[in-house]
Amino acid sequence: MFTTSAFLRLVAAVLTALALSLFLVSEAEAKTATVGPVSLEVADDFKAVAGQPTAIHQDASGITVEASPLPPEALHEFKGPAFLDYLKSLGFTDPAYVDGGLKRTGAYTFVTADAKGAQGPETRFLLVIGGEGRAAIVTAYAPKSALADGHASRATIESILASAAVTPGPAAKP
């Protein structure tokens, strides 16, 4: 018969093995995707979307990630109330800065907002980043219904955005 401590050790070993296998499976299913001027870490099942801006989409969650280049000065200009007003003028509702919402280093601006999308009401996550003498805006979004029913999650979107990095620009011609 098992003693209590032997049983607890067995349970701990099983849970550790399960956690390790889940970690390894999630690592195996990740890939680096290039979306316009940005590279980011996403699940293997994200697929390229034709059209502009450059985008990738995951059917299972409804998450879409778009990226567009910006002039380098945008990293410092896309801040403050004027940027939120600009987003409102584009049809976004309730835009708000999210301070410290992403685990990243370097300068960035992170905003959440609601919008009307092709699939109905959406929650959008906008990230302005710079590097390599370039800047970009990355917009990740999912239908509010996918977020509400658990098919998509804010944590997944924030993890994708936290991994975003501006790629080097094309080499200058001699």
C-alpha positions as CSV (number, residue, x, y, z in Angstrom):
1,M,0.0,0.0,0.0
2,F,1.2,3.5,-0.8
3,T,2.1,5.8,2.1
4,T,0.9,9.4,1.9
5,S,4.4,10.7,1.1
6,A,4.9,8.1,-1.6
7,F,1.6,9.0,-3.1
8,L,2.4,12.7,-3.1
9,R,5.7,12.1,-4.7
10,L,4.0,10.0,-7.4
11,V,1.4,12.8,-8.0
12,A,4.2,15.4,-8.1
13,A,6.2,13.3,-10.7
14,V,3.1,12.8,-12.9
15,L,2.3,16.5,-12.8
16,T,5.9,17.5,-13.5
17,A,6.0,15.1,-16.5
18,L,2.6,16.5,-17.8
19,A,3.8,20.1,-17.4
20,L,7.1,19.4,-19.2
21,S,5.3,17.6,-22.1
22,L,2.8,20.5,-22.5
23,F,5.7,22.9,-22.5
24,L,7.6,20.9,-25.1
25,V,4.5,20.6,-27.3
26,S,3.8,24.3,-27.1
27,E,7.5,25.0,-28.0
28,A,7.3,22.6,-30.9
29,E,4.2,24.3,-32.3
30,A,5.6,27.8,-32.3
31,K,7.2,29.5,-35.3
32,T,8.7,32.9,-36.2
33,A,6.5,34.7,-38.7
34,T,7.4,37.8,-40.6
35,V,4.5,40.2,-41.1
36,G,5.5,43.2,-43.1
37,P,8.4,44.9,-41.3
38,V,7.9,42.8,-38.1
39,S,8.9,39.3,-36.9
40,L,7.0,37.6,-34.1
41,E,6.4,34.3,-32.4
42,V,3.1,32.6,-33.2
43,A,1.6,29.2,-33.3
44,D,2.2,27.0,-36.3
45,D,-1.4,27.3,-37.5
46,F,-1.2,31.0,-38.3
47,K,-1.5,31.5,-42.1
48,A,-0.7,34.4,-44.4
49,V,-3.6,36.5,-45.5
50,A,-3.6,38.0,-49.0
51,G,-3.9,41.8,-49.3
52,Q,-2.8,44.9,-47.6
53,P,-1.8,45.5,-44.9
54,T,0.4,42.4,-44.5
55,A,-1.4,40.0,-42.1
56,I,-1.5,36.5,-40.6
57,H,-4.6,34.8,-39.2
58,Q,-5.4,31.8,-37.0
59,D,-8.7,30.1,-37.9
60,A,-9.2,28.3,-34.6
61,S,-9.0,31.5,-32.5
62,G,-10.0,34.2,-35.0
63,I,-6.9,36.1,-34.1
64,T,-5.4,38.3,-36.9
65,V,-2.1,40.1,-36.7
66,E,-1.4,43.0,-39.1
67,A,1.8,45.1,-39.4
68,S,2.6,48.2,-41.4
69,P,5.8,50.3,-41.5
70,L,5.8,53.8,-40.0
71,P,8.4,56.6,-40.2
72,P,10.9,56.2,-37.3
73,E,9.7,59.4,-35.6
74,A,6.2,57.8,-35.1
75,L,7.7,55.9,-32.2
76,H,7.8,59.2,-30.3
77,E,4.8,60.9,-32.0
78,F,2.2,58.1,-31.4
79,K,1.7,59.0,-27.8
80,G,-0.6,61.1,-25.6
81,P,-4.2,62.2,-26.1
82,A,-3.6,63.2,-29.7
83,F,-3.0,59.5,-30.7
84,L,-6.1,58.3,-28.9
85,D,-8.1,61.1,-30.7
86,Y,-6.6,59.9,-34.0
87,L,-7.7,56.4,-33.3
88,K,-11.2,57.6,-32.5
89,S,-11.3,59.5,-35.8
90,L,-10.6,56.1,-37.5
91,G,-13.6,54.6,-35.9
92,F,-12.0,52.9,-32.8
93,T,-14.0,53.2,-29.6
94,D,-12.7,53.4,-26.1
95,P,-9.0,53.5,-27.0
96,A,-6.8,53.4,-23.9
97,Y,-3.1,53.1,-23.1
98,V,-2.0,49.9,-21.4
99,D,1.1,50.8,-19.3
100,G,3.3,47.8,-18.6
101,G,0.9,45.5,-20.3
102,L,3.6,43.8,-22.3
103,K,6.8,42.1,-21.1
104,R,9.2,44.0,-23.5
105,T,12.2,46.2,-23.3
106,G,12.8,49.4,-25.2
107,A,10.4,52.2,-26.2
108,Y,6.9,51.2,-27.3
109,T,3.3,52.3,-27.2
110,F,0.5,49.8,-26.4
111,V,-3.2,50.7,-26.8
112,T,-6.4,48.6,-26.7
113,A,-9.6,49.7,-28.4
114,D,-12.8,48.3,-29.7
115,A,-13.7,48.4,-33.4
116,K,-16.3,47.0,-35.9
117,G,-14.6,44.4,-38.0
118,A,-15.6,42.1,-40.9
119,Q,-16.5,39.4,-38.3
120,G,-18.5,41.8,-36.1
121,P,-17.3,43.7,-32.9
122,E,-13.6,43.2,-32.2
123,T,-11.1,44.0,-29.5
124,R,-7.9,45.4,-31.0
125,F,-4.4,45.6,-29.5
126,L,-2.1,48.2,-31.2
127,L,1.6,48.2,-30.6
128,V,4.0,50.8,-32.0
129,I,7.6,49.7,-31.9
130,G,10.9,50.7,-33.4
131,G,14.4,49.3,-34.0
132,E,17.0,49.0,-36.8
133,G,16.2,52.6,-37.7
134,R,12.6,51.7,-38.5
135,A,9.2,51.8,-36.8
136,A,6.1,49.8,-37.3
137,I,2.5,49.5,-36.0
138,V,1.4,46.0,-35.2
139,T,-2.4,45.4,-34.7
140,A,-3.6,42.2,-33.3
141,Y,-7.4,41.6,-33.0
142,A,-10.0,39.0,-32.4
143,P,-13.8,39.0,-32.5
144,K,-15.2,39.8,-29.1
145,S,-17.2,36.6,-29.3
146,A,-14.0,34.5,-29.7
147,L,-12.5,36.3,-26.6
148,A,-15.8,35.7,-24.6
149,D,-16.0,32.0,-25.4
150,G,-12.3,31.3,-24.8
151,H,-11.3,30.5,-28.4
152,A,-9.0,33.6,-28.3
153,S,-7.4,35.1,-25.2
154,R,-5.8,38.4,-24.3
155,A,-2.8,36.5,-22.9
156,T,-2.2,34.9,-26.2
157,I,-2.4,38.2,-28.1
158,E,-0.1,39.9,-25.6
159,S,2.4,37.1,-25.8
160,I,2.5,37.5,-29.6
161,L,2.9,41.3,-29.3
162,A,5.6,40.9,-26.6
163,S,7.6,38.9,-29.1
164,A,7.4,41.5,-32.0
165,A,10.6,43.0,-33.3
166,V,11.1,45.3,-36.3
167,T,13.2,43.5,-38.9
168,P,16.2,45.2,-40.6
169,G,15.3,47.2,-43.7
170,P,16.5,46.4,-47.1
171,A,20.2,47.0,-47.7
172,A,21.1,50.4,-49.1
173,K,22.2,50.3,-52.8
174,P,25.8,51.4,-53.4
